[in-house]
Amino acid sequence: MKSILTARGPRRLAAWCACVLALALGACATNNFPPAPKQVPVSDYHYVIGPGDTLHIGVWQNPDLSATVQVRPDGRISAPLVDGLQAAGLTPDQLAAKIREHISKYVREPVVTVVVSNFHGAYGQQISIVGAAAKPQTIPYRDKMTVLDAMIAAGGLTPYADGNAAVLIRDGKSYSLHLGDLLHRGMMVDNVPLLPGDTIMIPQGWF
């Protein structure tokens, strides 16, 4: 996946500004932020489709009506018997129900599934990994995602990263992350859960 970094919305902009400032000043071996929370509120999380997502629409026993489509920038999709249907802002199950409603005029009791095969995600559902990661990028949040999941997606740390001075930015608050201990020493206590909209900032060390 190519490196992607967008600063959309005031919360992401604030996080990005904090990251740039920290990287410009360099990093110490530790920081003064409190530890990242080891628990997050339990929620019934469902992915919400966004523009750019690739969807596989399956209609059971009707292969001619099944298709792989991309959500257009306006949030709509076109598929067999469905034209210009709003998809962005819906969960896959909600979209499947809408497609089922549309094609039920032509197919008796259709069984429709929608699977997101290429995620982009709305801003509030993204996790940003910025700074001294091997592949800094923005990735879609997945249910029960942890710091380790995000760092695997980002390819780990660069040789010059000060992993133990990393910072988790969430809702305008900053927390310390010991990524060096997690990735190089296997200290799973630092593998804390993430929430949609989190930013992981990894500074470089002084040399």
ZAVEXPA-50778 format. One record per residue (C-alpha): x, y, z; chain; residue in one letter. Coordinates in nm, 3 decimals. Layout:
BEGIN
+---------+---------+---------+-----+------+
:       X :       Y :       Z : mol : type :
+---------+---------+---------+-----+------+
:       X :       Y :       Z :   A :    A :
...
+---------+---------+---------+-----+------+
END
This chain:
BEGIN
+---------+---------+---------+-----+------+
:       X :       Y :       Z : mol : type :
+---------+---------+---------+-----+------+
:   0.000 :   0.000 :   0.000 :   A :    M :
:   0.137 :   0.342 :  -0.087 :   A :    K :
:   0.212 :   0.589 :   0.185 :   A :    S :
:  -0.094 :   0.797 :   0.251 :   A :    I :
:  -0.122 :   1.088 :   0.493 :   A :    L :
:  -0.421 :   1.315 :   0.490 :   A :    T :
:  -0.511 :   1.583 :   0.741 :   A :    A :
:  -0.884 :   1.615 :   0.705 :   A :    R :
:  -1.096 :   1.775 :   0.971 :   A :    G :
:  -0.990 :   1.973 :   1.277 :   A :    P :
:  -0.903 :   1.669 :   1.488 :   A :    R :
:  -0.675 :   1.515 :   1.225 :   A :    R :
:  -0.521 :   1.856 :   1.153 :   A :    L :
:  -0.441 :   1.905 :   1.520 :   A :    A :
:  -0.287 :   1.558 :   1.538 :   A :    A :
:  -0.076 :   1.623 :   1.230 :   A :    W :
:   0.047 :   1.959 :   1.362 :   A :    C :
:   0.146 :   1.791 :   1.689 :   A :    A :
:   0.333 :   1.527 :   1.494 :   A :    C :
:   0.523 :   1.779 :   1.281 :   A :    V :
:   0.623 :   1.977 :   1.588 :   A :    L :
:   0.747 :   1.668 :   1.769 :   A :    A :
:   0.945 :   1.548 :   1.470 :   A :    L :
:   1.100 :   1.889 :   1.421 :   A :    A :
:   1.216 :   1.904 :   1.781 :   A :    L :
:   1.340 :   1.546 :   1.787 :   A :    G :
:   1.269 :   1.297 :   2.062 :   A :    A :
:   1.405 :   1.191 :   2.396 :   A :    C :
:   1.425 :   0.833 :   2.515 :   A :    A :
:   1.092 :   0.877 :   2.693 :   A :    T :
:   0.813 :   1.132 :   2.708 :   A :    N :
:   0.599 :   1.269 :   2.988 :   A :    N :
:   0.264 :   1.153 :   2.854 :   A :    F :
:   0.055 :   0.903 :   3.053 :   A :    P :
:   0.048 :   0.541 :   2.932 :   A :    P :
:  -0.198 :   0.457 :   2.657 :   A :    A :
:  -0.526 :   0.313 :   2.790 :   A :    P :
:  -0.522 :  -0.065 :   2.802 :   A :    K :
:  -0.900 :  -0.084 :   2.770 :   A :    Q :
:  -1.145 :   0.096 :   2.544 :   A :    V :
:  -1.523 :   0.119 :   2.563 :   A :    P :
:  -1.698 :  -0.190 :   2.430 :   A :    V :
:  -1.902 :  -0.105 :   2.122 :   A :    S :
:  -2.087 :  -0.289 :   1.852 :   A :    D :
:  -1.860 :  -0.163 :   1.574 :   A :    Y :
:  -1.965 :  -0.197 :   1.211 :   A :    H :
:  -1.760 :  -0.075 :   0.916 :   A :    Y :
:  -1.925 :   0.209 :   0.725 :   A :    V :
:  -1.868 :   0.214 :   0.349 :   A :    I :
:  -1.689 :   0.518 :   0.208 :   A :    G :
:  -1.597 :   0.659 :  -0.135 :   A :    P :
:  -1.320 :   0.459 :  -0.304 :   A :    G :
:  -1.409 :   0.131 :  -0.133 :   A :    D :
:  -1.428 :  -0.177 :  -0.353 :   A :    T :
:  -1.736 :  -0.390 :  -0.295 :   A :    L :
:  -1.817 :  -0.744 :  -0.402 :   A :    H :
:  -2.192 :  -0.781 :  -0.444 :   A :    I :
:  -2.311 :  -1.140 :  -0.449 :   A :    G :
:  -2.660 :  -1.255 :  -0.539 :   A :    V :
:  -2.707 :  -1.621 :  -0.455 :   A :    W :
:  -2.778 :  -1.842 :  -0.758 :   A :    Q :
:  -2.768 :  -1.534 :  -0.983 :   A :    N :
:  -2.408 :  -1.491 :  -1.100 :   A :    P :
:  -2.518 :  -1.248 :  -1.372 :   A :    D :
:  -2.633 :  -1.009 :  -1.100 :   A :    L :
:  -2.316 :  -1.042 :  -0.893 :   A :    S :
:  -2.045 :  -0.782 :  -0.949 :   A :    A :
:  -1.736 :  -0.614 :  -0.806 :   A :    T :
:  -1.779 :  -0.237 :  -0.806 :   A :    V :
:  -1.602 :   0.068 :  -0.668 :   A :    Q :
:  -1.785 :   0.333 :  -0.470 :   A :    V :
:  -1.774 :   0.655 :  -0.672 :   A :    R :
:  -1.653 :   0.986 :  -0.524 :   A :    P :
:  -2.019 :   1.087 :  -0.485 :   A :    D :
:  -2.074 :   0.779 :  -0.268 :   A :    G :
:  -2.291 :   0.591 :  -0.518 :   A :    R :
:  -2.253 :   0.261 :  -0.701 :   A :    I :
:  -2.387 :   0.105 :  -1.016 :   A :    S :
:  -2.439 :  -0.271 :  -1.053 :   A :    A :
:  -2.672 :  -0.501 :  -1.249 :   A :    P :
:  -3.033 :  -0.384 :  -1.192 :   A :    L :
:  -2.901 :  -0.112 :  -0.959 :   A :    V :
:  -2.795 :   0.228 :  -1.088 :   A :    D :
:  -2.674 :   0.521 :  -0.879 :   A :    G :
:  -2.754 :   0.364 :  -0.544 :   A :    L :
:  -2.615 :   0.548 :  -0.241 :   A :    Q :
:  -2.359 :   0.324 :  -0.068 :   A :    A :
:  -2.134 :   0.559 :   0.132 :   A :    A :
:  -2.249 :   0.597 :   0.490 :   A :    G :
:  -2.407 :   0.250 :   0.503 :   A :    L :
:  -2.277 :  -0.070 :   0.656 :   A :    T :
:  -2.236 :  -0.367 :   0.418 :   A :    P :
:  -2.548 :  -0.528 :   0.567 :   A :    D :
:  -2.751 :  -0.210 :   0.519 :   A :    Q :
:  -2.639 :  -0.181 :   0.157 :   A :    L :
:  -2.719 :  -0.547 :   0.094 :   A :    A :
:  -3.073 :  -0.483 :   0.222 :   A :    A :
:  -3.115 :  -0.186 :  -0.014 :   A :    K :
:  -2.989 :  -0.388 :  -0.311 :   A :    I :
:  -3.220 :  -0.672 :  -0.215 :   A :    R :
:  -3.511 :  -0.428 :  -0.211 :   A :    E :
:  -3.421 :  -0.295 :  -0.558 :   A :    H :
:  -3.378 :  -0.628 :  -0.733 :   A :    I :
:  -3.672 :  -0.802 :  -0.564 :   A :    S :
:  -3.884 :  -0.658 :  -0.846 :   A :    K :
:  -3.700 :  -0.892 :  -1.082 :   A :    Y :
:  -3.577 :  -1.178 :  -0.862 :   A :    V :
:  -3.793 :  -1.368 :  -0.616 :   A :    R :
:  -3.662 :  -1.344 :  -0.258 :   A :    E :
:  -3.302 :  -1.264 :  -0.355 :   A :    P :
:  -3.021 :  -1.341 :  -0.110 :   A :    V :
:  -2.769 :  -1.056 :  -0.134 :   A :    V :
:  -2.430 :  -1.019 :   0.034 :   A :    T :
:  -2.191 :  -0.725 :   0.026 :   A :    V :
:  -1.824 :  -0.771 :   0.112 :   A :    V :
:  -1.574 :  -0.484 :   0.123 :   A :    V :
:  -1.258 :  -0.612 :  -0.045 :   A :    S :
:  -1.054 :  -0.292 :  -0.062 :   A :    N :
:  -1.096 :  -0.047 :   0.224 :   A :    F :
:  -1.045 :   0.326 :   0.221 :   A :    H :
:  -1.278 :   0.423 :   0.501 :   A :    G :
:  -1.425 :   0.751 :   0.614 :   A :    A :
:  -1.201 :   0.988 :   0.812 :   A :    Y :
:  -1.345 :   0.892 :   1.148 :   A :    G :
:  -1.272 :   0.522 :   1.084 :   A :    Q :
:  -0.904 :   0.559 :   1.001 :   A :    Q :
:  -0.585 :   0.497 :   1.195 :   A :    I :
:  -0.284 :   0.710 :   1.098 :   A :    S :
:   0.074 :   0.594 :   1.151 :   A :    I :
:   0.311 :   0.887 :   1.092 :   A :    V :
:   0.678 :   0.961 :   1.142 :   A :    G :
:   0.956 :   0.698 :   1.160 :   A :    A :
:   0.755 :   0.394 :   1.052 :   A :    A :
:   0.880 :   0.183 :   0.763 :   A :    A :
:   0.560 :   0.261 :   0.570 :   A :    K :
:   0.379 :   0.560 :   0.721 :   A :    P :
:   0.018 :   0.546 :   0.611 :   A :    Q :
:  -0.348 :   0.576 :   0.697 :   A :    T :
:  -0.537 :   0.248 :   0.729 :   A :    I :
:  -0.903 :   0.166 :   0.791 :   A :    P :
:  -0.994 :   0.081 :   1.148 :   A :    Y :
:  -1.105 :  -0.278 :   1.208 :   A :    R :
:  -1.298 :  -0.405 :   1.506 :   A :    D :
:  -1.066 :  -0.491 :   1.797 :   A :    K :
:  -0.761 :  -0.348 :   1.620 :   A :    M :
:  -0.451 :  -0.308 :   1.836 :   A :    T :
:  -0.125 :  -0.114 :   1.813 :   A :    V :
:   0.053 :  -0.429 :   1.691 :   A :    L :
:  -0.197 :  -0.468 :   1.406 :   A :    D :
:  -0.132 :  -0.110 :   1.297 :   A :    A :
:   0.246 :  -0.145 :   1.319 :   A :    M :
:   0.242 :  -0.465 :   1.114 :   A :    I :
:   0.050 :  -0.278 :   0.845 :   A :    A :
:   0.310 :   0.002 :   0.864 :   A :    A :
:   0.601 :  -0.242 :   0.829 :   A :    G :
:   0.743 :  -0.178 :   1.175 :   A :    G :
:   0.994 :   0.091 :   1.270 :   A :    L :
:   1.278 :   0.241 :   1.072 :   A :    T :
:   1.635 :   0.184 :   1.204 :   A :    P :
:   1.636 :   0.546 :   1.324 :   A :    Y :
:   1.303 :   0.539 :   1.508 :   A :    A :
:   1.281 :   0.610 :   1.879 :   A :    D :
:   1.000 :   0.362 :   1.928 :   A :    G :
:   0.977 :   0.396 :   2.304 :   A :    N :
:   0.907 :   0.770 :   2.267 :   A :    A :
:   0.609 :   0.712 :   2.037 :   A :    A :
:   0.283 :   0.889 :   2.108 :   A :    V :
:  -0.079 :   0.786 :   2.064 :   A :    L :
:  -0.303 :   1.086 :   1.988 :   A :    I :
:  -0.672 :   1.030 :   2.064 :   A :    R :
:  -0.944 :   1.292 :   2.088 :   A :    D :
:  -0.688 :   1.568 :   2.139 :   A :    G :
:  -0.506 :   1.383 :   2.420 :   A :    K :
:  -0.158 :   1.229 :   2.400 :   A :    S :
:  -0.043 :   0.898 :   2.551 :   A :    Y :
:   0.296 :   0.729 :   2.556 :   A :    S :
:   0.358 :   0.413 :   2.354 :   A :    L :
:   0.663 :   0.188 :   2.399 :   A :    H :
:   0.678 :   0.054 :   2.045 :   A :    L :
:   1.042 :  -0.051 :   2.080 :   A :    G :
:   0.956 :  -0.278 :   2.373 :   A :    D :
:   0.654 :  -0.416 :   2.188 :   A :    L :
:   0.820 :  -0.486 :   1.853 :   A :    L :
:   1.174 :  -0.576 :   1.959 :   A :    H :
:   1.122 :  -0.732 :   2.304 :   A :    R :
:   0.775 :  -0.878 :   2.263 :   A :    G :
:   0.631 :  -0.693 :   2.563 :   A :    M :
:   0.263 :  -0.739 :   2.484 :   A :    M :
:   0.160 :  -0.511 :   2.772 :   A :    V :
:   0.223 :  -0.230 :   2.523 :   A :    D :
:  -0.013 :  -0.382 :   2.265 :   A :    N :
:  -0.305 :  -0.159 :   2.362 :   A :    V :
:  -0.636 :  -0.144 :   2.170 :   A :    P :
:  -0.701 :   0.133 :   1.919 :   A :    L :
:  -1.011 :   0.337 :   1.842 :   A :    L :
:  -1.126 :   0.490 :   1.511 :   A :    P :
:  -0.952 :   0.823 :   1.450 :   A :    G :
:  -0.635 :   0.739 :   1.647 :   A :    D :
:  -0.296 :   0.865 :   1.532 :   A :    T :
:   0.034 :   0.692 :   1.618 :   A :    I :
:   0.325 :   0.934 :   1.601 :   A :    M :
:   0.678 :   0.785 :   1.591 :   A :    I :
:   0.970 :   1.027 :   1.633 :   A :    P :
:   1.329 :   0.977 :   1.528 :   A :    Q :
:   1.602 :   0.948 :   1.787 :   A :    G :
:   1.899 :   1.181 :   1.818 :   A :    W :
:   2.223 :   1.063 :   1.654 :   A :    F :
+---------+---------+---------+-----+------+
END
